[in-house]
Amino acid sequence: EETMIPDINFEQQHKCAENLEKIYGIIQNRRKELLALDDLIKARFVEMFGDSASNEKGWKMNTFGDICTVRQGLQIPISKRLTEYEEDSYEYITVQYLHGGKEKEYIKSPKESVKCTKDDILMTRTGNTGMVVTNVEGVFHNNFFLIDFDRERFEKDFLVEYLNLDLIQADITRRAGTSTIPDLNHGEFYKIKVFEPPIDLQKEFDEFKMQVDKSKLMFQKLHQKLNILQKKAGDI
């Protein structure tokens, strides 16, 4: 009851509301375009490599145990995490941070086995099991596997898209168990099947995905600008 309300004339209010409605409509369209680009990548994957359930194109079948090894990340107390960068420190990659729920943290002088680069693939093994992450650099949390795959036989983006297929995600969830906190162990991950198309075809898919990702980045930057514009339009 004590909150002060600015005395804005109705005409100005109406104009502001019209602007906000237009901006909101554009933002919603941009979100749809981003989703459409994700669907485009999925459709292209199936077009090039076929259905993963039936392996209709007859690719060689492996298990992940045949093509990779995995290693877990670092579990470290909050008291030993840095809130500002120091020499020989690395950004701490956690699920909470990736989802925007935590500020940057850094780990000082970590061992090599818990470092990741943008060329690596991470996948959550506990909790929200099966979330695939790439293009990040730093020290990865113990909730992740780092998938160290055979780079002469497989391209990173191909494997990222394969792991995100509905069929594979369902298999990961099943293997993680039905306990209160699902947990995928090394042995169960190694049993998951993966087909092996020719490396040249994988590279062709990677090139296609890279071009689509450039479009996604452009839309994401525009989306951020629209959100700022929407906030400014609402500051009457």
NUTORLO-142095 format. One record per residue: residue in three letters; x negated, y, z negated of N, C-alpha, C, O, CB in turn. Coordinates in pm, whole numbers, padded with zeros to 5 digits, always signed. Glycine has a CB too. Layout:
N
ALAXYZXYZXYZXYZXYZ...
This chain:
236
GLU-00082-00121+00000+00000+00000+00000-00085+00126+00000-00041+00231+00046+00093+00001-00120GLU-00206+00117-00051-00292+00234-00060-00382+00251+00063-00454+00350+00074-00379+00225-00184THR-00377+00155+00156-00462+00164+00277-00420+00283+00361-00302+00301+00391-00453+00034+00360MET-00518+00364+00400-00492+00482+00482-00480+00442+00629-00562+00365+00680-00604+00587+00463ILE-00379+00494+00697-00356+00466+00838-00375+00596+00916-00311+00696+00884-00213+00406+00862PRO-00463+00595+01019-00485+00720+01096-00357+00764+01166-00280+00682+01214-00597+00701+01199ASP-00338+00893+01170-00218+00951+01232-00245+00971+01382-00285+01080+01425-00178+01086+01163ILE-00222+00865+01460-00245+00869+01604-00110+00882+01675-00016+00809+01644-00322+00740+01653ASN-00102+00975+01770+00026+00992+01837+00059+00869+01920-00029+00794+01961+00025+01118+01925PHE+00187+00850+01945+00236+00728+02009+00177+00710+02149+00145+00597+02187+00388+00729+02017GLU+00162+00817+02224+00109+00808+02360-00033+00751+02359-00068+00668+02443+00111+00946+02427GLN-00114+00796+02265-00252+00747+02254-00254+00600+02211-00334+00520+02259-00332+00833+02155GLN-00164+00566+02117-00153+00426+02076-00117+00336+02195-00176+00230+02214-00048+00411+01964HIS-00021+00382+02273+00026+00305+02389-00087+00285+02490-00104+00176+02545+00146+00375+02455LYS-00164+00391+02515-00275+00382+02609-00381+00283+02559-00433+00203+02637-00338+00520+02631CYS-00412+00289+02431-00509+00196+02371-00460+00052+02382-00537-00038+02417-00533+00232+02223ALA-00332+00030+02353-00275-00104+02361-00282-00159+02503-00309-00278+02522-00131-00103+02312GLU-00257-00075+02602-00266-00116+02743-00408-00158+02778-00429-00259+02845-00219-00002+02835ASN-00506-00079+02734-00646-00112+02760-00687-00244+02696-00754-00327+02757-00737+00000+02710LEU-00644-00261+02570-00676-00385+02499-00614-00506+02569-00677-00612+02579-00627-00378+02354GLU-00492-00491+02617-00424-00601+02686-00496-00638+02815-00509-00756+02847-00279-00564+02715LYS-00542-00537+02889-00615-00563+03014-00747-00635+02986-00782-00732+03053-00642-00432+03089ILE-00820-00586+02885-00949-00647+02850-00929-00790+02803-01005-00880+02841-01021-00565+02742TYR-00825-00812+02720-00797-00947+02671-00768-01042+02788-00812-01156+02788-00678-00945+02573GLY-00693-00993+02886-00661-01075+03004-00785-01113+03082-00799-01227+03128-00564-01002+03094ILE-00877-01017+03097-01003-01045+03169-01088-01146+03091-01147-01236+03150-01083-00913+03191ILE-01093-01130+02958-01169-01224+02874-01115-01365+02890-01192-01460+02904-01165-01180+02725GLN-00983-01380+02887-00923-01512+02902-00957-01573+03039-00983-01693+03049-00770-01504+02884ASN-00956-01490+03143-00992-01539+03277-01138-01584+03282-01169-01685+03345-00967-01431+03383ARG-01226-01510+03216-01368-01548+03214-01387-01681+03141-01468-01764+03182-01453-01438+03147ARG-01311-01701+03034-01319-01829+02961-01275-01945+03051-01336-02052+03050-01231-01824+02832LYS-01171-01923+03128-01124-02026+03220-01228-02056+03328-01247-02171+03367-00992-01983+03286GLU-01297-01950+03375-01400-01969+03477-01517-02050+03422-01572-02134+03493-01449-01833+03528LEU-01555-02025+03296-01663-02102+03234-01625-02249+03221-01707-02337+03247-01698-02044+03095LEU-01502-02276+03181-01454-02414+03170-01451-02481+03307-01482-02599+03321-01315-02418+03106ALA-01411-02403+03410-01406-02457+03546-01546-02495+03595-01561-02594+03666-01343-02354+03642LEU-01647-02417+03557-01785-02449+03596-01831-02577+03527-01901-02658+03588-01879-02332+03560ASP-01794-02596+03400-01826-02722+03331-01760-02841+03401-01823-02945+03419-01781-02717+03182ASP-01635-02824+03440-01564-02930+03511-01629-02959+03647-01631-03073+03692-01416-02892+03531LEU-01681-02854+03710-01747-02870+03840-01871-02958+03827-01896-03044+03912-01786-02733+03897ILE-01949-02937+03720-02068-03019+03696-02029-03165+03674-02092-03255+03729-02148-02967+03574LYS-01925-03187+03594-01880-03324+03568-01832-03393+03695-01862-03510+03719-01767-03323+03464ALA-01756-03319+03777-01705-03375+03901-01819-03410+03997-01815-03514+04063-01607-03276+03967ARG-01919-03323+04005-02034-03348+04092-02112-03469+04045-02162-03547+04127-02125-03225+04096PHE-02123-03487+03914-02193-03603+03858-02125-03733+03902-02192-03826+03949-02197-03594+03703VAL-01994-03738+03888-01920-03859+03927-01928-03881+04078-01940-03994+04124-01771-03849+03883GLU-01922-03772+04154-01932-03782+04300-02066-03842+04343-02071-03923+04435-01913-03644+04365MET-02174-03801+04277-02307-03846+04315-02341-03984+04261-02407-04064+04329-02409-03747+04269PHE-02297-04013+04137-02343-04134+04069-02235-04238+04045-02264-04350+04003-02405-04098+03939GLY-02110-04201+04072-02001-04296+04055-01953-04307+03912-02002-04238+03823-02044-04430+04104ASP-01857-04395+03891-01796-04416+03761-01891-04494+03671-01942-04599+03709-01662-04491+03774SER-01915-04442+03550-02011-04505+03460-01960-04639+03406-02040-04725+03370-02044-04412+03345ALA-01829-04656+03399-01773-04779+03343-01792-04897+03439-01827-05007+03396-01625-04761+03312SER-01768-04874+03567-01774-04984+03664-01908-04992+03737-01939-05094+03800-01663-04968+03765ASN-01989-04886+03729-02115-04879+03804-02089-04918+03949-02155-05007+04004-02223-04972+03741GLU-01993-04850+04011-01947-04885+04146-02057-04873+04252-02047-04936+04357-01832-04797+04184LYS-02159-04795+04226-02266-04779+04324-02377-04881+04306-02473-04884+04383-02323-04639+04316GLY-02364-04964+04204-02459-05073+04185-02598-05032+04141-02697-05095+04179-02470-05148+04311TRP-02607-04926+04059-02739-04884+04012-02795-04986+03912-02721-05060+03848-02732-04744+03947LYS-02926-04989+03901-02992-05074+03802-02945-05035+03662-02940-04916+03629-03146-05065+03813MET-02910-05134+03581-02863-05106+03446-02976-05129+03345-03049-05228+03352-02741-05194+03412ASN-02988-05037+03251-03083-05048+03141-03008-05024+03010-02889-04993+03010-03201-04947+03157THR-03079-05039+02901-03034-04984+02774-03127-04868+02741-03235-04856+02798-03034-05093+02659PHE-03084-04782+02649-03173-04672+02610-03301-04725+02546-03404-04657+02548-03101-04577+02513GLY-03295-04845+02489-03415-04906+02436-03518-04937+02544-03638-04944+02516-03380-05033+02362ASP-03471-04955+02668-03562-04982+02780-03632-04856+02830-03740-04864+02887-03485-05046+02893ILE-03569-04739+02808-03618-04618+02876-03667-04509+02782-03718-04406+02827-03509-04561+02961CYS-03654-04530+02651-03693-04422+02560-03727-04474+02422-03701-04589+02389-03582-04318+02550THR-03786-04387+02344-03797-04406+02199-03733-04283+02135-03721-04179+02198-03947-04424+02152VAL-03692-04296+02010-03633-04182+01940-03707-04160+01809-03762-04253+01750-03482-04203+01915ARG-03707-04036+01765-03764-04005+01634-03677-03902+01565-03614-03818+01629-03910-03954+01647GLN-03675-03909+01433-03592-03818+01354-03670-03692+01316-03793-03689+01319-03540-03888+01228GLY-03593-03589+01281-03652-03460+01249-03689-03446+01103-03716-03544+01033-03560-03352+01287LEU-03689-03322+01058-03741-03286+00925-03628-03243+00832-03548-03155+00865-03845-03174+00936GLN-03624-03305+00716-03534-03262+00608-03619-03187+00506-03708-03246+00445-03459-03383+00542ILE-03593-03060+00488-03679-02979+00401-03593-02891+00311-03494-02835+00357-03777-02892+00485PRO-03629-02877+00183-03548-02795+00092-03539-02650+00137-03630-02598+00203-03606-02802-00050ILE-03430-02585+00100-03410-02445+00135-03525-02359+00081-03566-02261+00144-03275-02394+00080SER-03577-02396-00036-03683-02318-00099-03811-02315-00016-03894-02226-00033-03712-02374-00236LYS-03827-02412+00074-03949-02419+00156-03926-02367+00298-04014-02379+00384-04000-02561+00162ARG-03809-02309+00323-03781-02251+00454-03808-02101+00449-03778-02035+00349-03633-02280+00497LEU-03864-02049+00555-03893-01906+00563-03776-01833+00629-03712-01887+00719-04024-01881+00641THR-03750-01713+00586-03644-01633+00648-03700-01535+00751-03624-01473+00825-03566-01556+00542GLU-03831-01521+00756-03896-01436+00855-04013-01512+00917-04075-01598+00854-03945-01302+00792TYR-04041-01479+01042-04149-01547+01114-04285-01515+01054-04314-01401+01020-04147-01508+01262GLU-04366-01618+01042-04506-01604+01004-04592-01680+01103-04541-01762+01180-04531-01654+00859GLU-04720-01653+01102-04811-01724+01191-04804-01874+01166-04799-01919+01051-04956-01673+01173ASP-04803-01952+01277-04794-02098+01271-04664-02147+01207-04660-02253+01144-04912-02155+01193SER-04557-02069+01224-04424-02115+01180-04335-02135+01302-04358-02076+01408-04359-02013+01082TYR-04234-02220+01286-04147-02258+01397-04001-02247+01355-03965-02273+01240-04179-02402+01444GLU-03919-02207+01450-03776-02194+01424-03718-02330+01384-03752-02432+01444-03703-02137+01548TYR-03630-02329+01283-03571-02453+01232-03437-02476+01303-03344-02397+01289-03552-02446+01077ILE-03430-02585+01378-03311-02615+01457-03217-02703+01376-03245-02820+01352-03349-02686+01590THR-03104-02645+01332-03001-02719+01260-02867-02703+01331-02849-02610+01409-02990-02670+01113VAL-02776-02794+01304-02642-02786+01364-02574-02657+01322-02511-02590+01405-02556-02908+01323GLN-02585-02623+01195-02521-02501+01143-02573-02377+01216-02495-02289+01251-02546-02487+00991TYR-02704-02371+01238-02762-02256+01308-02714-02250+01453-02681-02143+01502-02916-02263+01303LEU-02711-02365+01521-02668-02367+01660-02523-02323+01676-02486-02267+01779-02686-02507+01717HIS-02442-02348+01574-02301-02308+01578-02278-02166+01529-02164-02120+01518-02218-02405+01495GLY-02387-02095+01498-02375-01956+01457-02340-01935+01311-02305-01825+01271-02273-01890+01539GLY-02351-02042+01231-02313-02031+01090-02429-02003+00997-02411-02002+00875-02246-02155+01048LYS-02548-01981+01052-02664-01959+00967-02765-01870+01039-02780-01878+01160-02729-02093+00927GLU-02833-01786+00963-02938-01702+01019-03061-01786+01051-03073-01900+01005-02974-01587+00921LYS-03151-01730+01129-03273-01802+01165-03356-01835+01041-03368-01755+00948-03358-01720+01264GLU-03411-01957+01043-03506-01999+00940-03629-02055+01010-03623-02097+01126-03442-02106+00843TYR-03741-02055+00939-03867-02100+00999-03936-02200+00907-03922-02196+00784-03961-01979+01028ILE-04012-02291+00970-04088-02391+00896-04237-02367+00923-04279-02352+01037-04046-02536+00936LYS-04313-02364+00816-04457-02336+00825-04536-02465+00847-04518-02563+00775-04506-02264+00698SER-04623-02464+00947-04720-02571+00974-04658-02711+00972-04703-02796+00895-04833-02564+00873PRO-04554-02737+01054-04493-02869+01056-04581-02969+01131-04669-02930+01208-04353-02863+01120LYS-04557-03097+01109-04630-03199+01185-04574-03206+01327-04460-03166+01351-04622-03338+01116GLU-04653-03257+01419-04617-03257+01560-04491-03337+01590-04415-03302+01680-04731-03312+01641SER-04466-03444+01515-04356-03535+01545-04218-03472+01526-04119-03526+01575-04366-03658+01459VAL-04210-03359+01455-04079-03295+01432-04062-03167+01515-03967-03092+01495-04062-03262+01283LYS-04155-03143+01609-04144-03028+01697-04072-03069+01826-04089-03181+01874-04283-02969+01729CYS-03993-02977+01880-03929-03001+02009-03952-02882+02100-03976-02771+02053-03778-03028+01992THR-03945-02906+02232-03957-02799+02331-03827-02793+02411-03738-02876+02394-04079-02823+02425LYS-03817-02694+02498-03697-02678+02580-03680-02790+02681-03572-02804+02739-03702-02545+02652ASP-03782-02870+02703-03773-02983+02796-03727-03111+02728-03710-03213+02794-03907-03007+02862ASP-03705-03106+02598-03664-03225+02523-03512-03235+02512-03439-03139+02538-03726-03224+02384ILE-03467-03355+02473-03325-03378+02445-03310-03416+02298-03375-03508+02250-03266-03491+02539LEU-03223-03344+02228-03186-03378+02090-03043-03429+02089-02961-03388+02171-03203-03256+01996MET-03013-03518+01995-02874-03563+01977-02849-03586+01830-02929-03650+01762-02846-03693+02058THR-02736-03534+01779-02703-03553+01639-02675-03701+01612-02608-03768+01690-02581-03467+01598ARG-02726-03749+01501-02710-03891+01466-02617-03912+01348-02568-04023+01327-02845-03951+01436THR-02592-03805+01269-02501-03816+01154-02399-03703+01159-02418-03603+01228-02580-03811+01020GLY-02289-03722+01085-02184-03619+01081-02116-03607+01215-02042-03697+01256-02243-03484+01040ASN-02139-03498+01284-02083-03476+01418-02169-03552+01520-02235-03491+01604-02078-03323+01453THR-02166-03683+01511-02258-03768+01588-02233-03757+01738-02118-03757+01784-02243-03914+01543GLY-02342-03747+01814-02331-03748+01960-02339-03611+02025-02331-03602+02147-02203-03811+01999MET-02356-03504+01947-02371-03371+02006-02509-03362+02072-02611-03379+02005-02352-03258+01899VAL-02511-03334+02201-02635-03332+02278-02684-03188+02291-02608-03099+02328-02615-03397+02417VAL-02812-03166+02262-02870-03032+02262-02999-03033+02341-03081-03125+02328-02895-02983+02117THR-03018-02932+02424-03144-02915+02496-03171-02765+02512-03090-02682+02473-03141-02987+02635ASN-03286-02733+02570-03325-02593+02591-03343-02517+02459-03319-02397+02453-03221-02521+02677VAL-03384-02588+02354-03418-02523+02227-03562-02560+02192-03615-02661+02238-03320-02565+02113GLU-03623-02476+02110-03765-02494+02079-03788-02466+01932-03741-02365+01880-03854-02403+02166GLY-03859-02555+01865-03889-02534+01724-03906-02666+01651-03961-02762+01706-03780-02453+01659VAL-03860-02669+01527-03862-02789+01444-03718-02836+01426-03633-02758+01384-03931-02761+01305PHE-03691-02962+01458-03553-03009+01453-03523-03082+01322-03607-03152+01266-03523-03102+01571HIS-03401-03061+01276-03352-03116+01149-03340-03268+01156-03332-03327+01263-03216-03054+01112ASN-03340-03329+01038-03330-03475+01028-03198-03531+01078-03186-03651+01101-03351-03518+00885ASN-03097-03445+01096-02968-03491+01152-02980-03525+01299-02888-03585+01356-02861-03384+01132PHE-03092-03489+01363-03109-03512+01506-03204-03628+01534-03296-03656+01457-03161-03386+01572PHE-03178-03693+01647-03278-03774+01716-03343-03686+01822-03275-03605+01885-03213-03903+01780LEU-03472-03701+01843-03533-03652+01966-03550-03773+02057-03611-03872+02019-03672-03580+01938ILE-03494-03764+02178-03496-03876+02273-03616-03859+02365-03613-03775+02456-03363-03884+02354ASP-03720-03938+02342-03843-03929+02421-03832-04029+02536-03869-04146+02523-03971-03957+02332PHE-03779-03981+02650-03745-04069+02761-03858-04078+02864-03949-03996+02865-03618-04021+02829ASP-03850-04180+02950-03948-04201+03057-03925-04096+03166-03829-04107+03243-03936-04346+03116ARG-04011-03996+03173-03991-03883+03263-04027-03915+03408-03999-03834+03497-04071-03766+03217GLU-04086-04028+03432-04113-04069+03571-03990-04135+03632-03978-04143+03755-04233-04165+03577ARG-03901-04182+03549-03782-04252+03597-03653-04172+03581-03554-04198+03649-03768-04383+03524PHE-03654-04073+03490-03531-04000+03459-03556-03850+03450-03661-03804+03405-03471-04051+03328GLU-03455-03774+03495-03454-03629+03482-03373-03590+03359-03273-03654+03326-03396-03562+03610LYS-03418-03486+03292-03354-03444+03167-03205-03414+03184-03123-03466+03110-03424-03322+03112ASP-03170-03330+03283-03030-03288+03297-02939-03405+03334-02822-03406+03296-03019-03179+03403PHE-02993-03502+03407-02914-03623+03436-02878-03694+03306-02762-03730+03286-02992-03718+03530LEU-02976-03714+03218-02950-03785+03093-02859-03705+03000-02775-03763+02931-03081-03816+03022VAL-02874-03572+02999-02786-03488+02917-02641-03506+02960-02552-03525+02876-02828-03339+02927GLU-02618-03501+03091-02481-03516+03141-02430-03658+03117-02312-03676+03085-02476-03483+03290TYR-02517-03757+03132-02477-03896+03109-02434-03915+02963-02331-03977+02936-02593-03993+03145LEU-02513-03863+02870-02480-03878+02728-02350-03806+02692-02285-03842+02594-02594-03824+02643ASN-02313-03706+02769-02189-03631+02742-02066-03691+02809-01955-03641+02790-02206-03489+02788LEU-02083-03798+02888-01968-03863+02949-01873-03914+02840-01919-03959+02735-02012-03979+03041ASP-01744-03908+02865-01646-03952+02765-01670-04097+02722-01661-04129+02603-01504-03938+02822LEU-01702-04183+02818-01724-04325+02787-01843-04343+02693-01836-04421+02598-01747-04405+02916ILE-01951-04271+02719-02071-04283+02636-02049-04221+02499-02094-04275+02398-02192-04218+02706GLN-01979-04106+02495-01949-04044+02367-01864-04136+02280-01883-04143+02159-01877-03911+02388ALA-01770-04208+02343-01685-04302+02269-01770-04418+02215-01748-04464+02103-01571-04356+02359ASP-01865-04464+02294-01955-04572+02251-02043-04527+02135-02065-04602+02040-02042-04620+02369ILE-02094-04404+02142-02175-04349+02034-02094-04342+01905-02141-04382+01798-02227-04209+02071THR-01970-04291+01916-01884-04279+01798-01856-04417+01736-01859-04432+01614-01751-04211+01836ARG-01831-04515+01821-01803-04652+01771-01925-04708+01699-01911-04770+01593-01763-04745+01888ARG-02041-04688+01755-02164-04744+01697-02205-04672+01569-02276-04728+01486-02277-04738+01799ALA-02161-04548+01554-02195-04471+01433-02116-04517+01311-02152-04484+01198-02170-04324+01457GLY-02008-04594+01334-01931-04648+01223-01819-04558+01179-01804-04446+01227-02021-04675+01108THR-01739-04608+01087-01619-04536+01042-01628-04493+00897-01525-04467+00833-01497-04624+01062SER-01749-04484+00843-01765-04440+00705-01733-04291+00695-01709-04224+00795-01909-04468+00654THR-01735-04240+00572-01704-04098+00550-01795-04008+00633-01751-03909+00690-01716-04063+00401ILE-01925-04044+00638-02021-03970+00721-02078-04067+00824-02167-04146+00790-02135-03906+00634PRO-02030-04063+00949-02081-04153+01053-02232-04137+01067-02286-04027+01056-02012-04126+01188ASP-02301-04249+01092-02447-04247+01100-02491-04346+01208-02470-04467+01196-02512-04282+00962LEU-02552-04293+01315-02600-04376+01424-02747-04409+01399-02831-04320+01394-02581-04306+01562ASN-02779-04539+01383-02918-04575+01359-02991-04601+01492-02928-04610+01597-02927-04699+01269HIS-03122-04612+01484-03204-04630+01603-03160-04752+01683-03144-04745+01805-03350-04643+01565GLY-03142-04864+01613-03110-04989+01681-02982-04982+01762-02976-05032+01874-03100-05100+01582GLU-02878-04920+01705-02750-04909+01777-02762-04815+01896-02704-04841+02001-02640-04859+01682PHE-02837-04707+01880-02856-04617+01994-02927-04689+02109-02890-04672+02225-02937-04492+01951TYR-03027-04768+02076-03104-04838+02179-03018-04938+02259-03054-04975+02371-03221-04912+02115LYS-02905-04981+02203-02819-05078+02272-02728-05013+02377-02672-05084+02461-02733-05151+02171ILE-02714-04881+02374-02624-04812+02469-02678-04827+02610-02798-04810+02634-02609-04662+02432LYS-02590-04858+02703-02631-04883+02842-02643-04752+02920-02570-04656+02896-02531-04978+02911VAL-02736-04752+03014-02756-04636+03100-02798-04685+03238-02889-04767+03250-02862-04537+03041PHE-02730-04634+03344-02772-04677+03478-02884-04587+03529-02907-04478+03477-02653-04675+03576GLU-02953-04636+03633-03074-04569+03680-03067-04541+03830-03114-04622+03910-03198-04653+03648PRO-03010-04427+03870-03010-04389+04012-03152-04348+04056-03237-04323+03971-02911-04273+04037PRO-03177-04342+04185-03308-04298+04234-03343-04160+04178-03257-04073+04165-03310-04295+04387ILE-03469-04141+04147-03513-04015+04086-03487-03896+04176-03457-03787+04127-03661-04023+04053ASP-03497-03915+04308-03471-03803+04401-03326-03757+04392-03297-03638+04404-03504-03845+04545LEU-03235-03852+04373-03093-03817+04360-03069-03745+04227-02989-03651+04221-03005-03944+04369GLN-03136-03787+04123-03126-03718+03995-03176-03573+04007-03116-03481+03952-03207-03793+03887LYS-03286-03555+04080-03341-03420+04099-03245-03333+04178-03234-03213+04153-03477-03428+04171GLU-03175-03393+04273-03075-03319+04351-02963-03271+04259-02916-03158+04271-03016-03407+04466PHE-02920-03357+04167-02818-03318+04070-02869-03207+03979-02797-03112+03949-02773-03439+03986ASP-02994-03219+03935-03053-03117+03849-03054-02980+03916-03027-02879+03852-03194-03156+03810GLU-03085-02978+04046-03088-02853+04120-02948-02791+04126-02931-02671+04109-03143-02875+04261PHE-02850-02877+04152-02710-02830+04154-02670-02772+04019-02612-02664+04012-02614-02945+04193LYS-02702-02845+03912-02666-02799+03777-02736-02668+03743-02677-02582+03678-02701-02906+03673MET-02860-02653+03786-02934-02530+03758-02866-02410+03823-02859-02303+03763-03078-02543+03808GLN-02817-02427+03945-02748-02318+04013-02617-02283+03942-02582-02165+03928-02721-02355+04160VAL-02545-02385+03898-02420-02361+03826-02449-02292+03692-02375-02203+03651-02343-02493+03803ASP-02556-02334+03625-02592-02274+03496-02625-02126+03512-02598-02048+03421-02712-02348+03435LYS-02683-02087+03625-02710-01946+03650-02579-01866+03656-02570-01755+03604-02789-01929+03782SER-02478-01927+03720-02347-01862+03725-02285-01854+03586-02224-01753+03551-02253-01938+03821LYS-02300-01960+03508-02247-01962+03371-02312-01854+03286-02245-01786+03208-02268-02099+03307LEU-02444-01838+03302-02514-01736+03226-02463-01596+03260-02446-01512+03172-02665-01744+03252MET-02437-01573+03388-02384-01444+03431-02248-01419+03368-02221-01309+03319-02375-01438+03583PHE-02160-01520+03370-02027-01507+03311-02036-01486+03159-01959-01409+03103-01943-01631+03342GLN-02131-01557+03094-02145-01544+02949-02189-01403+02909-02141-01348+02810-02246-01647+02897LYS-02281-01346+02988-02326-01209+02960-02211-01111+02979-02194-01018+02900-02444-01171+03051LEU-02132-01131+03084-02016-01046+03108-01915-01061+02996-01854-00964+02953-01951-01079+03244HIS-01898-01185+02949-01805-01213+02840-01846-01137+02714-01761-01081+02645-01799-01364+02811GLN-01976-01133+02684-02026-01060+02568-01998-00911+02581-01957-00846+02485-02176-01084+02550LYS-02020-00857+02702-01994-00715+02725-01846-00683+02709-01810-00578+02656-02041-00674+02865LEU-01760-00774+02754-01616-00752+02741-01573-00753+02595-01487-00675+02555-01539-00858+02818ASN-01635-00842+02515-01602-00845+02372-01641-00714+02304-01569-00664+02218-01673-00962+02304ILE-01757-00658+02343-01800-00529+02289-01703-00419+02331-01665-00333+02252-01944-00495+02335LEU-01664-00424+02459-01570-00325+02511-01436-00334+02440-01373-00232+02411-01551-00343+02661GLN-01392-00456+02413-01265-00476+02342-01272-00415+02201-01176-00354+02154-01230-00627+02335LYS-01386-00433+02135-01402-00377+01999-01399-00223+02006-01335-00158+01923-01535-00426+01933LYS-01469-00167+02105-01473-00020+02117-01335+00036+02148-01296+00141+02097-01573+00022+02226ALA-01261-00037+02235-01127+00009+02272-01034+00008+02152-00939+00086+02145-01070-00077+02384GLY-01063-00082+02055-00978-00090+01938-01014+00009+01829-00939+00025+01732-00982-00226+01883ASP-01131+00076+01844-01174+00173+01743-01109+00310+01770-01175+00403+01816-01329+00186+01742ILE-00984+00320+01741-00913+00445+01771-00921+00539+01650-00867+00649+01655-00763+00417+01808
